[in-house]
Amino acid sequence: MSERYWVIGGEYESTAFDKLLDGTGTIMGPYGDPQDARKAWETVAVATRSVCTARFTIVREGSAHA
């Protein structure tokens, strides 16, 4: 299995970032290349930069085990 990358996040109830607001959760991907995931993350991060309770991150899934 090869590695896949996802961009996940959304708008949270507060800056504690412990509970997403209903309906704001976002999952983007999968991306096979970490640079593609980085570009998607940058796009969504810039689009929500004025929302102090929005947060997105890149998550890696899988590994190159035989």
N, C-alpha and C positions, 0 to 999 in steps of 0.2 A: 504494500500500500504506500503510495506517495503522500507527501505532505500537502495539505490544503489549508488555505487561510480564509478567515471570515472576518468581516467588520460587523461588530455588534454594539448596540447601545440604544440611546434614546433620551428622552427628557425625564428627569427624576423629580420627585416631590420636593426635594431640598438639596442643598449642596453637600449633604451627608452622602448622597449617591447610593442610598440603600434600598430605594423602592421606586420602580418606574411608574410614571403616570400611565394609566390605562390608555391603550391605543397608540402609544408612542414608541413602542419597542421596534427596533429595526435590525434585520439580519441581512447582510449583503454578502454575496459569494455563492459558491466557493471560488477562490482564486488559486490557481496552481503556482503562481509566481508571487513571492512576497512583495515585489515592487508594484504589482498590479493592486494588491490589497492596500499598500501604502498610498497609492494614488486615489483609490476609492475613499480611504479614511480621510485623506487631506481634503477631498471635495466636500464630504459631509461635515467635517470639522469647520471648514471655512464657512459653509452655509449656515451653521448654527453657532458661530462664534459669539453672537450677541445674546445668546441664551445661556445664562450662567449655570443653569441646572441641566444642560445637555452634556452628555459624555459618550464618547465612542472609543472603542479599542479594537485592536487586531488580535485574533486568537488563532493559534496554530493547531491543526488537527492532524493526527497520524504521524507516521515515521517511516523510514526507509528500511524496515526490517525484512529479512528474507524468510 
